C-alpha cells in the first residue's frame, strides 16, 4: 500500500509538491489537507489497534505514532524528490515500510507496557 501511495506521489513530482507544499497559499486547501491527514491518521490508528489486537485500547500513542508516520513520510518523500535522500525509489519505499513497522510495533509495545 505504501508503495502505491508513494508511486502516486512521485510518478508526477508536481503532484506531491502541490498536495503538500503549495496548498499553504490557500486557507481552504490547508484546512482540507489537515482534515484528510487527520482522517488518514485515525484510519491508520484504528488499523494498528486491530493488527496489534488492542481493540478497546485508548493509549494516546496510537494517534501520535500515526501522525508521526504520516507527517514524516510526507517530509521524507518531499526531501527525496528534492535530492536530499540519495537512494533509489524502491529502497525509499522498502525503508519507509520498515520504519512504519518498527514504529508501529514500538508504539504497541509501549502501550502494552503501560497497561
N, C-alpha and C positions, 0 to 999 in steps of 0.2 A: 504494500500500500504506500509506504513511504517513497519507494522508487517511482511509483506512478505520480504522486504529488510533486516530487522534485522534478520529474520529467516534464510535467505540465508547466512548471515554473521556468525551467532552464531551456526548454526547446525553443522558446521565444524569450530571450533575456529581458526584453522590454516589459513582458508580462509581469515578471517579479518586481521590477522597478516601479511600474505603475501601481501594482497592488500594495506594495509595502513601503514605498518612499514618496512617490508623487502625490499620493492621496492626502498628504499632510497639508496641502494647499486648500482643501475643501473640508470645512467642519462637518458637513453632512456625510462625506465619504469617510472621514475619520471615525465618526460615530458608527457607521455601518461596519467598518473594518473591526472596530473594537467589539461590536456585538457578535460578529462572525467568529472572531478569535475566542471570545468567551464561550460561545456555543460549542466550538470545537474542543476547548479545554474541558467543558462539562462532559462532552461525549467521551473524550479520552479518559477522564477520571472515572466515569461510570464503567467503561470497559476494563479499566485497571482493577476496579472492585470485583468484577466478575472473574477476571483472569487470575487474580490472587485469592479468590474465594473469600472476599472480605465484604460480602453483601451486608448492608446494615451498618458498616463501619462509618464513623463520622470524623476520623482523623483528618485534620486540615492539610496534611502533607500531600494528599492525592491531588486536590486542585492546584496546590503550589507546584508540585512536580509537573503537572500538565502544562501550566503556564510557562514554566521554565523551559520545558521541551519545545513548546510551540514557538515562543519568542526566540529562544536560542537557535532553533533550526532556521527560522527566517533570517536571523542575523548571519548565520553561517553560510546560507545559500547566497545572500547578497555579497558577502565577503568573498566567497568562491567565484561568483560571477565577475567581481572586480579584480580577480587575480591574487587576492590576499591569502588564499589557501591553495597552495600548489599541489593538486592531486587530480588524478583522472576522475571523471564523473562517477563511474562505478565504485571507486574507492570511497568517494564522498558519501554515496548512498549507503554502502556497507558500514562505514564507520559511524554515520549518523544512526543507522538502525541499531548498531551495537550499543551506542551511547543511550538510545531510548530504552533498550532492555536493561542496561546497567542501572540507569536512573530509576526506572520503574521498579525493578527488583529491590534496589536500595531503599526506595521510599516505602515499599511494602514491608520490608524487614524493620525499618524504623517504626512504622505504625504498629506492627505486631509487638515490638519490644515495649511500646508504651501502654499496651492493653493489659 
